[in-house]
Amino acid sequence: MWGFKSPLAHQFWGVAPHELTISDRPEEAARAGPGSQCGRMPDSRSSTALRQLSGLGREPDPPDRAWAIVTSERNGRLSLPAAACATLGASPGVAVRVAGICQRDALVLCVHGDGRPMTIDRRGRAYLPVAMREQTALLVGAQSDDSVVVITPATVLDRLGDVLAGGHR
């Protein structure tokens, strides 16, 4: 027989330590005395907690944006992930013209819109603005609904973590 006897059990569950004994053998539980519980772990398919989870509703919506973390080449070019190339209409062997807009510390590439004309070469690469070339890692998000690709330093994740953590350090 194994049991869980802790002075904290009474504090958390309102059960005296000598009353909290669990066994999967009824004969051992009978010898353990009053307050003992015996039985097997419930089947997860019939568990009340799991049944409640299944009733939460529909599946979550798929993510709006495909994300990837990439590094730039030494010459300042960035090889775009497949999802970003597809969003901009680039395919292997064909160069594509897009509009590029720098907003704060992000580069936004879009098929339609105002901005500096940029070329995605036949290998799916784009030149980065000079200010972004020193970054060790870049976060690339592609949203096919509106044909927009966002490129920003991965340090934004650090800042997001700071915001989410708030004062809990």
Buried (B, 14 or more C-beta within 10 A) or exposed (E): BEBEEEEEBBEEEEBEBBBBBBBEEEEBBEEBEEEBEBEEEEEEEEEEEEEEEEEEEEEEEEEEBBEBEBEBEEEBBBBBBEBBBBBBBBEEEEEBEBBBBBEEBBBBBBBEBEBEEBBBBEEBBBBBBEEBBEBEEBBBBBBBEEBBBBBBBBBBEEEEEEEEEEEEE
